[in-house]
Amino acid sequence: MSKLIATAAINAAHGLFKTAEETLREMLHDVPDEKLWKPYLGEALDSGMATLFCEEIILAMRYLNGQEPATDPETGYVYNGFITDTIQRNLGIQLVDGRMPGFAAIIGAAPDAEIAEKIVRELQEKNILTFLSGTAKDKNGKLTNVTQQLLSRKVELGWDTYIVPLGPDTEHTIYALDWSIRASMIFGGNKPGDYKAHLRYTKDRVFAFALVLGELDDVKWSTGAGAINFGYPAICDTVVPVIHPTGVCTYEHVEVELDHSKLVQRAFEVRGLKVTVAKPPIPVSYGPAFEGERIRKEDMFIEFGGQRTPAFEWVRTKELEEIEDGKVILVGTDIEERYKAGGRMPLGIVVDVAGREMQNDFEAIIERKFHHNINEAQGLWHMGQRDIVWMRISNQAYKDGISLEHIGTIHNTMTHNRFKSIVDKVQVTLYFDEKDVLEMQEQAKAVYRERDHRLSGMTDETVETYYSCLLCQSFAPSHVCVISPERLGLCGAYNWLDCKAAYSIDPTGGNQPIAKGEAIDAKQGRWAGVDEYLKNNSAGAVESLNLYTIMDNPMTSCGCFECIVAIIPEANGVMLVQRGHTGETPIGMKFSTLAGTVGGGTQNPGFSGIGVNFITSPKFLFADGGIKRIVWMTKNLKERIAEDFKQRCEDEGVPGLIDKIADETVAEDSEKLMEHLAKVGHPALEMDPMF
């Protein structure tokens, strides 16, 4: 069976890219039977895996022949196609911290566009990333797919909204399965070719399932058989035999009767997904999948801030008896009339919180979540924080019944849900008159300045406790992120105060205190208590850590890091490349290749994943010579950190350093880099050797 399917793949590939035919025949036909794929569940699943191999070959041929990503002939919509390493790592933190509990692959088409939207909206509300592929006939007998159906309903598609059309054919489902296997390599540290480890990983750690809509053809059957090897169940809306391979998953149909409302629920039951989504009492859908929505000017009903009107957000700590829990207060003149007219309004948001465990240090952390609070409401959009916020409400959200009071309701509900261990009461006051907004804003600014001063005074030496972040262990079991006041987490999402708050909120969660203990090497950043914690919480895989060097036992990485620091031996320095950069680097490896080297929970001297803000920390490469070791960084990264980096250069006595650091516009290979460094007199050339 495997060889028959391989023959079909070769014949298909022959028409796409003839020069590859001979190589493919040699690869797939001249292999002894004992070398063929033989999984442990027999010929049917064996044939399914062979189908996946062939689909991968066919789509690779299409890419080489310029036929991928596919374009929809009816709408002109360009499908996503292959899922890049950059996107996979960008979503990494959402995979491991529970915001995105799983994946769904919808294959085929719903009976009509309305049903398609209902299914996808339910998945969105449950924060499930949804991939779309394949075609089927709708109730009118028209051959279509869910992508076309959603576009007809004007549903926003893309990574930002968790709805990703891969392609119009069933074989495009292979891109989602590629995603799974690469998760095993990126986050799990499993090696290419170790198929047993990969299949165990996808079954146990990648929570995916398929919803197959419409009649099944041969390609859908065989692709589904391949996916079952991964541990992924397929739930269908047509009658199919129920397949229960022991210990793997199921392939079954749901009696949908008059609607498809049981499909998603049944898929969750079969895959064992447990999703808790806290939804405020508002008249629109709510969940992280709506965070990526954009409200353009033509779709906007009203906006606040964004330098168009004054606006700010402020959390204040109060005593329990000072506020009324759940209360929303609107302050201003003619509020309802002004809101109904649309356009623009000033807005001041003051959230008063009280709790027996509440501390002033938590105020900024609660404020930071306002961005998510608002953006997770469908039809609401938020940018910025403090006194540079910008909010919009869409025309559709207004028609659905969103009011100004609902802004307060959202903050009330979500502040309770996100910080239930430290917050006992929440009261929200919204100001709409410009005079009141400006007056309250000045009070808020004074508090912002006080907070900044308090946080900037913290150093690694002023505390006796660091914090761990173990969230990524769901993907990389041996990885332990150690977070100190001067070194934030690799993903950039968690700093020391965030971890302190997280531990207060959930003492049994992924952020745990680490007693530093005796200093073994203060210059390199090594402490006895940290080493002991690492041994106990990495299953013995990591025994020692130095926070301030990449040359000796650097921190492990999962795969969610914001950027990578890597040694350039001939330059006696390091380079910095951020996630998303697709060009070459002076060491001959692109970001994607470097990421494969750094990730997986292993220590790799000379390489390390880091959070961007660590670059401007006084502890950055402290034992290696600090920022003077930086000889190359990407242009975008340099522009992003320019202001803070220039201040660090002043502090280190090298005020012109940023101009001496090369980027991709100056050099993409080591030869040109060395010419540039010699020309500008970069200090790294005169420093002690890094080895």
N, C-alpha and C positions, 0 to 999 in steps of 0.2 A: 504493500500500500504506500509506504513512504517513497519508494522509488517511482511509483506511478505519479504521485503528486509532484515530485521533483521534476519529472518529465514535463508535466503541464506547466510548471513554473519556467522551465527553460524555453519551452515553446512560446510562452507569453513574453518572456524577456527578449527572445530572438527578434520579435517584431519591434521592440523598443530600442534595442542597443545591440546590434548584431555582433560587434567586435567582442562582446563578452561571452558569446555562446560557448566557444571552445573551453574557456576557463571554467564556466559553470558546469559543463558536462564532466570535466575532469574532477571538479570538486565533489559533485553530488553522485556521479555514477561509477566512478572508479574507486569507490570506497568499499572495502570488504564488509560483509554483513555484520561481523562482530564489532565493527567500528561505528555502525549506524546508531542513531539515537534510540535508546531502549529504556524508557522510564519504567517505573515499577507497576504500572496499572494496565499494561497490555496494549494490544494493537490499535484500539480505537483512539486512545490518548496519544499513542505514538504517532499516529497519522495526524492528529491535531497539531502536535509539535512540528511535524514536517511541514504542515500548512503554514504555520507561523514563519518558519525559516524561509519558505518560498515567497510569502508576502513581503518579507523584509527585502529579499533580493529584487523583487519586482519594483517596489517603491524606490529602492536605491537606484535602479535603472532609470526610473522616471525622473529622479532628481538630476542624474547625469545627462539626461536628454532634455532638460529644461521643462519638464511637464509637471513638476511639483514646486511649490504648493499648488493644488488644483484651484480652478476658478469656476464658480457656479455659472453655467451658461444662461440661466434665466435671469438672475439678479446681478451678475457681475461680481458677487461677493467672493473675496479671496480667502480660502480656508487657511487655517494655521499651519497645517503640515507637520513636519518633524518638530518635536519639542526640544528646544535648545537647553544646553546645560545651564546657561545663565538663568533661564526661567525656573528650572527645577530648583536651583539653589536659592533663588529669591523667595520661593514659596516654602523653603525648608523649615523656617521657624514656625510657620503656621501648621505644618504637618506635625511638629513635635510638641507644640504647646497646647494642642487640642482645639485650636480655633477651626481647623479643617480636619474633621474626624475621619474622612474617607473620600473615595472617588467613585463615580458612577460612569459607566459607558452606556450611552443610549445608542442602540443600533437599529436603524430602520426608520419608520414613520408612524405617528399616531393616527387614529382614524380621522382627526381633523386638527386644525391649528390651535383651537381653543384647548383641547385636551393636552396637546403638546406643551402649551404654556403652563397649564396647571401642574403637570408633572415636574417641569423644570423649576417652577416657582417653589414647589414644595421642597425640592432638593436644595434650592438656594436658601430657603429659610432654615434648613438644617445644616447649612454651611458645607455642603458637599460639592466638591469640584466635579463638574460634569463634562465629559467628552462626548462629542457627537460624530457619528459616522454611519455610512450605509443608507440604503433606500428601501422603500416598500410602497405598496399601494394603499392609499387612504380609502375611506368609506365610499368614495365616488369612483374608485378604480384608477385614480391617477397615480402614476409613479412619482413619488416625492420623498423628501427626508425631513427630519426634525429641524435642521438648520433653515430650510426654506419656510417651514411652517412658522418658526419663531420670527424670522425676518418679516413675514406678512403681518405679524402682530406687533411689529416695531419693538421687539425685545432687544435690549442692548447686549451684544455678544462680545466675548473676549476674556482675557485672563482677569481683568479687573472685576468682572461680574461673575466669575467662576463658571462661565458657560463657554466652552472652547470647541468650535467645529474643527475637526481634524481633516475631514475630506468627505466626498460624496459616496465613496465605495466602502464595502465591508472591510476590504483589506486595509483601509486606513486605520482600523482599530488597532493595528500593530503598533502605531505610535504610542498608544496608551500603555500597551504591554512593554514597549521599550522603556517607557517612563518607570515602570515598576522594577525592571531589572537594573536600571541605572540607579535607582534608589538603593538597591541592595549593594551596589558598588560604592556609591558616593557616601551614603550614611552608615551602611553596615560593614564596610571594609572588606566585603567578599571579593574574591579575585575572579577575573574573566575566565570562563570555562568551568568553574566549580558549580555545575548546574544543580547539584543537590542542595548546596548552601543557598543558592539563589531561590530555589523553589520553596525551601523552608522559610526563608526570609519573607517572600511575598505572601505566603500563607499566614504567617504569624504576625507580621508587622505592617504590611501594606493592606489596608482595609478597603478593598475594592469589590464591586459587583457590576453586573451588566443588566440592563433592561432592554429586552429584545422585543421590538414593536413590529407587528406585522408577520406575515408568513415567513418561515425559514426556508432558505434555499441551500444548496450544497455548500456554498462558501460560508454561510453563516453557521451551518452545522459544524463544519470542520474547524473554523476559527474558534467557535465556542468550545470544542473539544480541546483545543490547545490551551485556552484560557483556564479550563478546569484544572490543568496541571499546576497552575499558579495558586490555586486555592480560591478562585473567584467564582461564585455562583452566578447563574444566569436565570433571571425571572422573566417569563414570556407572557404576552397577552393572547397567545394562541395555544391550542391544545398540543402539547408535546409529551413524549414519555418522560417520566421522572427518573433522573440519573443520580444515584447516591454513591459515588466512589468513596469507600470507607476512609474517613480521616481527611478528606479533601473538601468537597463542597457539593452543591446540588445544582441540577439543571431542571427546572420545573416551570409549570404555568400557573397563573392565578385566575380563578374564575372571576372575571371582571364584571359580569352581569351588565348593568347599564352604564357603568363608568369605569375609569381606571384608578379610582382612589385607593385601591388596595395594593397597587404595585409597589410603591415606595416603602410602605409599611412592611410588606412581606420581605422585600429585599433586605431591610434592616434586620428583621428577625433572623433570616437565614445566615447573614454574614456576621451576626452577633454585634452589630453596632449599637452603642448607647449614646444618644445625643440629647443633651439638655440645652435648650435654647431659651434664654430668658427674654420674653417679649413684653415691652411696655404696653399698656392699654392705649394704643393709638390706632387710627384707621388705615394704616398702610403696613405692608410686610416689613419684617425686621430681621436682620442677621448680617454677619460679616460679608456675605456674598454681595451685598449692596454697597459695600464700601467703595468699590471701584467706579460707581456711577459718576458720570459727569453731567452737570446741568448747564447747558449752553445758554447764551443770552436769549435766543429765540424760544427756549423751553422754560425760561425762568418766570416765576410769578413775582417774587420779591427777593431782595438781598439785603444783607446787613454787613457793615464793615468793608473790608477790602479797600481801604483808603477812600471809599465813596462816602461812608458815614463813620462816625466814631463807634467803636465796638470793643468790648473786652470781656474776659472771663476770669473769675476769681473765686477761689475756695477759701473760706474762713472757718477756723475752729471755734466752736461755741460750747458753752456748758449745756448739759442736757435740758435744764429747765428754761433755757433761753429761746428754744425754737420748737415749732410744732411739726412733727414728722409727717412727710407727704404733702405739705402745704406748698402751693404755688401762688406767688403774689405778683400781680401785674401793676406796674407803677407808670403812669403817664396820662396824657390828655387825649381824648378821642381815639383811643387805641384801636378799637374794632373798626372804625370807619377808615382810619389810615391803613390798616392792614388789608381791608377789603379792596382798597384802591390799588394795591400792589406797588411795584416800583422799588423804593428804598426806604429804610428806616434805621435810625440809630438803635443800638442794642447793648445793654449792659447785663451780664449774667453773673449773679452773685449766688453761690451755692454754700450755704451754711451747714456744716456737719458737726455732729457731736457723738461722742462714744467713749466708753470707759477705757478703751485701748488706743484712742486717737492721739496722735502726736503731731506737732507742727511740721515736722519733716515730711509727713505724708501728704501735706496739702498740694505740693507741686505734682506728686504722683497721681493724685485724684484728678487734678486739672488736666494732666496729659491724656487721660482717658476720655475727656470730653470730645476729642476728635473722633474717636471710635463710637462714642455714644450717639452722636448726631449722624455720622456717615452711614451707620448700619441701618438707618431708616430709609426705606425706599422713597426716593423723591426729595431727600434732604442732602445737602452737600456742605462740607466744612473744610476749611484750610486754616493753618496757623494756630497760634495759641496766645495766651496773655492778651496784650493790647494790639495784636496784629491779626486778629481773627477775620475770617471772611466766610459768610454763610449764605446759602441760597435755598429757596423752596421752589419746587417745580410747579408748573401749571397743573399737572396731573395730581400731585400731592394735595394741592389746594382744593381741587375738585373732589378728591377723595375725603376731604374733611379735616386736613391738618390745620390746627389753629396755633396761635402763639402760646397758649397755655400748654400745648403738647410738648413744646421745647422744654419747659420745666418738668413735665411729666416724665420725659425720657431721662433727664438727668437724675431725677428722684429715683426712678426705678433702677437704672443701671448703676448708679453709685452704690445703692444698697446691694445689688447683685454682685458687683465686682469686688466690693470691699466689706462684705458682711461681717467679717471677723473684727473689724476695727470701727465700723460706723454703725451706730444705733439709731440715729435720727438724721434726716436730710430735709432741708427746707430751701426752696429756690425762689429768689426774687429777680424779676426781669424788669429792667428800666428801659423806657422808650423815648423819653424826652431828652433832647440833646444836652440841655443844661444838667440834668441829673446824671446822664451817662458820663459827661466830662468830669463832673465833681467826684463821682465814685471811682472813675478811672485813675485819678490822681492818688487816691487812697490806695488803690491796688498797686500802682507803680512803686510806691514807697515800700510795700511788702515784697514786691518782686526783687527790689534792690537788696533788701535785708536777707532774703533767701539766697540770692546769688553769692553774697558775701559769706554766708554761713557754709555753703557748699564748697566754695572755692578754697576755703581754709582747711579742708580735710586732706590729709595725706595718708599714705600707707603706714607711716610711722605713728600717726595719732590714734590709731585704733588697734585693738588686740584681737579683733574678730574679722575675718574675711567671710565671704559667702560662696557657696557652690551653686552652679546651675546644672541640674541633671536632666533637664527637659529633653535634651537630644539623645539621651540613652535609649529612648524608645526606638531610635534608628541606629545609633552607634553605641553599643553597650559598654565599651571601654572608655568612652570620652567623659571627662569631667572638666567643666569650665570653672576656673577659680577667679573670682571677681573681687577686686580690692577698690578702695576709693580712687586710685589713680590708674586702674586698668579695668575698663568695662568689658562686658561679654563680647565674644567674637562676632555675634550677630548684630551688635550695636543697639539691641533693644533693651538690654538690662544693665543698669549700673548698680553700684553698691547700695544706694538708697532704695532702688527698686527692689533689690533682693531682700533688704531689711524689711521693707513693707510687705513683700510677698510672704516672708517667713511669719510675720505677725498675723497676716491674713490666714495662712494655711501652714501651721507648724509641721505638718507631715508631707508638705508638697516638695516640689523640685528644687527649691532654694533653701539650703541648709547652712547654718553657721559653722565656720571652721575656726577653731582656736589656733592662732598662729603658732604658739609655742616658742621654743628657743630658736634664735636665728642661727642657722648653719652657715649661710653666706648671704649677708645683707646686701652686698653689692649686686649679686646675681639674682637676688629675690628668692631665697630658699629658706623655708622654716620647717622645723621638725613636725609641728602639728599638721601642716599642709601635706607633708609627705605621708604621714600616717593616715590622714583622711583619704588620700589618693589610693593607697594600697587597699583600703577597706571598701572603697566605692567604685573601683574599676575592675573588680574581681582579680586583683593582683596583677593586671596587665601593665599598670603604670605605678612605678615605685617612687619617683622623684620628679620635682618640677622646679624650674627656675623661671620666674616671671619676667625678668628683665634682660633676657638674652635669647637669641635664636640658635646659638651655637652649641648649647649643652642642655639636654633634656628640656626642650621648649614645651609649651602647652600643646596638648592634643587638639584636634579639630574634628568636628562632625562633618560639616559641609555647608553650614549656614553663614560662614564668615563673610563680612562685608568686603574685605580685600586681603591680599596676600603680600607678605614681605618675604623676599627671597634674596639670598646672597649672590653677588656677582664677583667671583673670586679675583678676576684680573683687575677689577676696579677697586678692590679693597673696600667695597661698600655693598649697599643693598638697593634693591628696587622695590617699588610699591605699585601694585596693579589692582584696580577695583573690579568687582564683579560687574559684568556688562561690557567690559572692554574686549573687543574681538580682534584687535590687531596683534602684531608680533611684539615680542619683548627682547631686550638685549641678551637674554640667556637662551633664546631660540625656542621658547615654549610660550604658547598662548595661555590665557587664563584657564581655559577648560582643561588643558593638559596639566598645568600647575595644580589645579584644584584636585585632580585625581591623585596627585602625589601627596598633597597635604592632608586630605580628608580621611575619613574612615576610622578615626579614634586612635591613630598611631602618632608617635613622636618622630619628627623628621628634622634633625639638626640642619640648620641653614635655611629652613623654610617654616613659615607659621601663618595661620589665618589669624586676622585681628579685626577688631572694630575700628572704624575710621577715626573716631575721636581719640583713640589711644595714640595716634601719631603725634598729637600736640600735647601729650602728657609728659611731664618731666621724667617719668619712668620708662618712656619708650626707648628700648635698646640701651638702657642705662649702663649695663655692664659691657656693652659692645662699643660704646662711644656716642650713643644718642643720635640726634638728628643729623649730626655731621657725617654719619655713615650713608645718608640717603643720596644716591647719585643719579637716580632715575625714578620718575613717577609719571603716571598718565596725566595728560593735560587736564582732563575733567576733574581728576582728584586734586590736582594742584589748585585749580580755581575754586573748588569746593571748600578747601581748608585754608585758603590764602590768608585771610585776616588773622586767624588764630596762629597760623604757622609763622607769619612774620613776627608776631609778638614773641613766640618761642625763640626765634632766631636772635632777636634783640636780647632776650634773657641769657642766651648761650654765648653771646659775644660774637655772633657771625651774622650781622644784619643783612648782608647781601646774598645769603645762602640760597634763597628760593630761586634767584636768577641763575645760579650756577648748576642747579639740578636740571638735568636733561629730561625731555619728554619725547613722545613719539614723533613730534614734528622736527626734532633735532636728530634723533638716532633711534633706530629699531634693531641695530646689531651692535655687538660689543666693540668692533673696530671703530665705528663712527663715535660711539660713546666715549671711548678712550681719547680720541682726538679732541672731543669737546671738553672733557674734564681737564686735560692738559692745557688747553687753550685758556680756560677760565680760571685755572688754578684752584680746583676743588680741594677742600681740606682733607678729604678721605685719602688722597694720594700720599699725604704726609703722615698719616696716622699709623699706629702700630698694626701689624698684620692681624686680620681677624682669626686666622687659623693658629 
